[in-house]
Amino acid sequence: MAKVLDTAYQGDEGRAAVWLHLSGAESSLKDNMDKIVDLSHQLRKNIEPTVERENTSRIVLLVTLALVGEVVSGEAIKAALGFEKSPDGSRAQFRRWLAQLLLQLSDSELPKGSGKP
């Protein structure tokens, strides 16, 4: 999932995509996100067969917002937190760390949602 989103939101292309979205440009965002949730849910079910789709949607939301935010203001935020000169501050390292974090979660550890909006 991170690789798909990273390809779509890398460097200046990512900033341009965010700007287009904010300016109201038409896009197939819903269709694309539905496909990403479908694929992500199948991958999660391979690891833990009882996962809930709502949790997969929330995880996709979290990862998407993290990666889009990294594209938009990641350099400034990393600098403010002291990561700008650290090997741990690279974009690839952040994606790996986020993936490892998410792989350690099971649905039983996640808070119960109030339903999909």
Backbone as JSON, one array per atom type, in Angstrom:
{
  "sequence": "MAKVLDTAYQGDEGRAAVWLHLSGAESSLKDNMDKIVDLSHQLRKNIEPTVERENTSRIVLLVTLALVGEVVSGEAIKAALGFEKSPDGSRAQFRRWLAQLLLQLSDSELPKGSGKP",
  "N": [[0.83, -1.19, 0.0], [1.89, 1.24, 0.84], [3.87, 1.56, -1.1], [2.35, 1.88, -3.44], [0.93, 4.25, -2.87], [3.11, 5.92, -2.43], [4.25, 6.05, -4.94], [2.29, 7.46, -6.27], [2.32, 9.84, -4.87], [4.87, 11.2, -4.87], [7.56, 13.43, -4.27], [7.5, 16.48, -6.12], [5.33, 15.78, -7.68], [3.57, 14.69, -5.88], [2.94, 16.93, -4.3], [1.7, 18.45, -6.27], [-0.52, 16.82, -6.83], [-1.9, 16.96, -4.41], [-2.43, 19.71, -4.35], [-4.08, 19.95, -6.63], [-6.24, 18.39, -5.77], [-7.12, 19.92, -3.56], [-7.89, 22.19, -4.89], [-10.2, 21.47, -6.04], [-10.29, 19.9, -8.3], [-11.52, 17.38, -10.47], [-11.42, 13.95, -9.67], [-10.65, 10.43, -9.48], [-10.72, 9.59, -6.85], [-12.27, 8.18, -4.88], [-12.79, 5.68, -6.14], [-10.14, 4.79, -6.5], [-9.25, 4.67, -3.82], [-11.03, 2.77, -2.8], [-10.13, 0.5, -4.19], [-7.57, 0.26, -3.12], [-8.21, -0.25, -0.44], [-9.55, -2.69, -0.76], [-7.47, -4.38, -1.73], [-5.63, -4.14, 0.39], [-7.16, -5.17, 2.47], [-7.45, -7.84, 1.72], [-4.76, -8.63, 1.92], [-4.35, -8.26, 4.69], [-6.18, -10.15, 5.67], [-4.92, -12.47, 4.91], [-2.95, -12.63, 6.79], [-4.26, -12.42, 9.25], [-7.13, -13.95, 9.58], [-9.59, -13.01, 10.66], [-9.87, -10.26, 10.5], [-11.39, -7.0, 10.47], [-13.12, -5.18, 7.96], [-13.65, -2.47, 8.36], [-11.59, -1.68, 10.09], [-9.45, -2.05, 8.36], [-10.02, -0.04, 6.49], [-9.66, 2.2, 8.12], [-6.93, 1.96, 8.7], [-5.86, 2.28, 6.12], [-6.66, 4.92, 5.74], [-5.09, 6.18, 7.75], [-2.44, 5.58, 6.85], [-2.5, 6.77, 4.3], [-2.94, 9.5, 4.94], [-0.62, 9.95, 6.44], [1.41, 9.57, 4.51], [0.73, 11.46, 2.54], [0.89, 13.78, 4.08], [3.61, 13.66, 4.65], [4.68, 14.18, 2.16], [3.77, 16.8, 1.71], [4.63, 18.43, 3.93], [6.71, 17.12, 5.14], [9.57, 17.39, 5.21], [10.0, 19.76, 6.7], [8.75, 19.1, 9.12], [10.23, 16.84, 9.88], [12.71, 18.09, 10.28], [12.06, 19.79, 12.4], [11.67, 17.92, 14.39], [14.13, 16.85, 14.64], [15.04, 14.87, 12.86], [16.15, 15.39, 10.39], [18.87, 15.04, 9.64], [19.38, 12.49, 10.23], [19.77, 8.97, 9.62], [17.4, 7.7, 10.09], [15.55, 9.49, 9.24], [14.89, 9.39, 6.59], [12.64, 9.13, 3.82], [12.07, 6.54, 2.91], [12.86, 5.03, 5.13], [10.98, 5.91, 7.02], [8.62, 4.9, 5.88], [9.15, 2.13, 6.06], [9.29, 1.85, 8.86], [6.68, 2.59, 9.58], [5.22, 0.56, 8.28], [6.19, -1.7, 9.68], [5.23, -1.13, 12.22], [2.44, -1.22, 11.77], [2.13, -3.88, 10.97], [2.48, -5.19, 13.34], [0.17, -4.86, 14.7], [-2.94, -6.2, 15.72], [-6.38, -6.85, 14.97], [-7.71, -7.21, 17.35], [-6.37, -5.57, 19.1], [-6.99, -3.05, 18.35], [-8.98, -0.11, 18.8], [-12.54, -0.23, 19.04], [-14.51, 0.88, 16.4], [-17.0, 3.36, 15.62], [-18.47, 2.68, 13.53], [-18.46, 2.97, 9.96], [-18.16, 6.15, 8.53]],
  "CA": [[0.0, 0.0, 0.0], [2.77, 2.42, 0.91], [4.54, 1.73, -2.39], [1.37, 2.42, -4.38], [0.7, 5.66, -2.53], [4.35, 6.65, -2.6], [4.4, 6.3, -6.37], [1.33, 8.51, -6.64], [2.55, 11.08, -4.13], [6.29, 11.42, -4.62], [8.15, 14.73, -4.61], [6.64, 17.55, -6.62], [4.09, 15.2, -8.19], [2.69, 14.57, -4.72], [2.45, 18.28, -3.97], [0.76, 18.84, -7.33], [-1.75, 16.05, -6.65], [-2.59, 17.55, -3.26], [-2.93, 21.03, -4.77], [-5.22, 19.72, -7.53], [-7.35, 17.94, -4.95], [-7.6, 21.05, -2.77], [-8.49, 23.19, -5.77], [-11.5, 20.97, -6.49], [-10.19, 19.16, -9.56], [-12.19, 16.08, -10.47], [-10.52, 12.8, -9.63], [-11.28, 9.14, -9.18], [-10.18, 9.28, -5.53], [-13.06, 7.13, -4.23], [-12.51, 4.4, -6.81], [-8.76, 4.39, -6.19], [-9.16, 4.3, -2.41], [-11.74, 1.49, -2.65], [-9.23, -0.56, -4.67], [-6.48, 0.11, -2.15], [-8.79, -0.92, 0.73], [-9.8, -4.09, -1.14], [-6.19, -5.08, -1.77], [-5.09, -4.14, 1.75], [-7.96, -6.07, 3.3], [-7.07, -9.21, 1.36], [-3.44, -8.89, 2.5], [-4.53, -8.4, 6.13], [-6.87, -11.42, 5.92], [-3.93, -13.55, 4.78], [-2.18, -12.65, 8.03], [-5.2, -12.63, 10.35], [-8.39, -14.16, 8.85], [-10.79, -12.41, 11.26], [-9.8, -8.79, 10.51], [-12.6, -6.29, 10.03], [-12.9, -4.24, 6.85], [-13.64, -1.12, 8.9], [-10.24, -1.42, 10.57], [-8.6, -1.89, 7.17], [-10.28, 1.3, 5.96], [-9.02, 3.17, 9.02], [-5.48, 1.85, 8.5], [-5.6, 2.92, 4.84], [-6.77, 6.36, 6.0], [-3.9, 6.58, 8.51], [-1.26, 5.51, 5.98], [-2.64, 7.78, 3.26], [-2.7, 10.82, 5.53], [0.79, 10.04, 6.81], [2.24, 9.71, 3.32], [0.42, 12.76, 1.93], [1.49, 14.77, 4.96], [5.07, 13.61, 4.48], [4.97, 14.86, 0.89], [3.46, 18.22, 1.8], [5.45, 19.16, 4.9], [7.57, 16.16, 5.83], [10.93, 17.89, 5.45], [9.96, 20.74, 7.8], [8.4, 18.4, 10.35], [11.4, 16.04, 10.26], [13.72, 19.01, 10.8], [11.6, 20.26, 13.72], [11.8, 16.82, 15.33], [15.53, 16.42, 14.69], [15.31, 13.73, 11.99], [16.61, 15.78, 9.05], [20.22, 14.56, 9.34], [19.46, 11.12, 10.74], [19.36, 7.93, 8.67], [15.99, 7.38, 10.36], [14.71, 10.56, 8.71], [14.6, 9.24, 5.16], [11.26, 8.75, 3.49], [11.99, 5.07, 2.86], [12.93, 4.53, 6.51], [9.69, 6.18, 7.65], [7.65, 3.92, 5.35], [9.45, 0.82, 6.66], [8.91, 1.92, 10.27], [5.22, 2.59, 9.64], [4.78, -0.79, 7.9], [6.48, -2.61, 10.8], [4.28, -0.79, 13.28], [1.11, -1.71, 11.4], [2.14, -5.34, 10.94], [2.45, -5.69, 14.71], [-1.17, -4.67, 15.26], [-4.02, -7.12, 15.34], [-7.68, -6.2, 15.16], [-8.11, -7.27, 18.77], [-5.68, -4.49, 19.79], [-7.48, -1.77, 17.86], [-10.25, 0.31, 19.42], [-13.75, -0.46, 18.25], [-15.02, 2.08, 15.75], [-18.44, 3.58, 15.76], [-19.04, 2.44, 12.21], [-17.87, 3.76, 8.88], [-18.97, 7.36, 8.27]],
  "C": [[0.87, 1.24, 0.0], [3.47, 2.65, -0.43], [3.6, 2.31, -3.43], [1.16, 3.91, -4.12], [1.96, 6.49, -2.72], [4.59, 6.98, -4.06], [3.48, 7.43, -6.81], [1.66, 9.85, -6.01], [4.03, 11.32, -3.85], [6.69, 12.83, -5.05], [7.15, 15.76, -5.05], [5.33, 17.02, -7.18], [3.08, 15.06, -7.05], [2.11, 15.91, -4.33], [1.43, 18.74, -4.99], [-0.57, 18.11, -7.17], [-2.58, 16.61, -5.49], [-3.19, 18.89, -3.65], [-4.14, 20.87, -5.68], [-6.45, 19.28, -6.74], [-7.97, 19.1, -4.17], [-8.28, 22.11, -3.62], [-9.82, 22.72, -6.36], [-11.47, 20.22, -7.8], [-10.87, 17.8, -9.42], [-11.13, 14.97, -10.42], [-11.31, 11.54, -9.33], [-10.8, 8.67, -7.81], [-10.94, 8.13, -4.86], [-12.77, 5.76, -4.83], [-11.11, 3.9, -6.46], [-8.64, 3.94, -4.73], [-9.89, 2.98, -2.15], [-10.86, 0.32, -3.1], [-8.11, -0.81, -3.68], [-6.99, -0.59, -0.9], [-9.02, -2.39, 0.41], [-8.5, -4.9, -1.1], [-5.6, -5.2, -0.36], [-5.84, -5.12, 2.64], [-7.63, -7.53, 3.0], [-5.71, -9.57, 1.96], [-3.54, -9.08, 4.01], [-5.2, -9.73, 6.48], [-5.93, -12.6, 5.77], [-3.12, -13.71, 6.05], [-3.08, -13.01, 9.21], [-6.61, -12.73, 9.75], [-9.62, -13.43, 9.41], [-10.77, -10.88, 11.25], [-11.08, -8.18, 9.95], [-12.25, -5.27, 8.95], [-12.86, -2.8, 7.35], [-12.25, -0.74, 9.41], [-9.27, -1.26, 9.4], [-8.79, -0.51, 6.58], [-9.6, 2.37, 6.82], [-7.5, 3.14, 8.87], [-5.08, 2.51, 7.17], [-5.68, 4.44, 4.99], [-5.51, 6.87, 6.71], [-2.67, 6.63, 7.61], [-1.33, 6.59, 4.9], [-2.35, 9.17, 3.8], [-1.24, 11.01, 5.93], [1.66, 10.29, 5.59], [1.98, 11.03, 2.6], [1.03, 13.87, 2.77], [3.0, 14.81, 4.83], [5.48, 14.33, 3.2], [4.82, 16.37, 1.04], [4.42, 18.95, 2.74], [6.41, 18.27, 5.67], [8.95, 16.69, 6.15], [10.95, 18.84, 6.63], [9.66, 20.05, 9.13], [9.58, 17.54, 10.83], [12.48, 16.92, 10.86], [13.33, 19.48, 12.21], [11.75, 19.18, 14.79], [13.22, 16.26, 15.41], [15.88, 15.23, 13.82], [15.99, 14.1, 10.68], [17.99, 15.24, 8.68], [20.43, 13.12, 9.79], [19.1, 10.13, 9.64], [17.89, 7.53, 8.87], [15.04, 8.42, 9.79], [14.38, 10.43, 7.25], [13.15, 8.81, 4.97], [11.1, 7.24, 3.49], [12.03, 4.48, 4.26], [11.61, 4.76, 7.23], [8.65, 5.18, 7.18], [7.88, 2.54, 5.96], [9.01, 0.78, 8.12], [7.39, 1.85, 10.41], [4.67, 1.2, 9.29], [5.02, -1.78, 9.04], [5.51, -2.37, 11.96], [2.91, -1.39, 12.99], [1.05, -3.23, 11.38], [2.09, -5.95, 12.34], [1.07, -5.58, 15.35], [-2.09, -5.81, 14.83], [-5.33, -6.39, 15.6], [-8.1, -6.19, 16.62], [-7.46, -6.16, 19.58], [-6.2, -3.1, 19.39], [-8.79, -1.39, 18.55], [-11.41, 0.03, 18.48], [-14.22, 0.86, 17.69], [-16.51, 2.21, 15.97], [-19.13, 3.38, 14.42], [-18.41, 3.37, 11.21], [-18.76, 4.95, 8.61], [-19.72, 7.29, 6.97]]
}
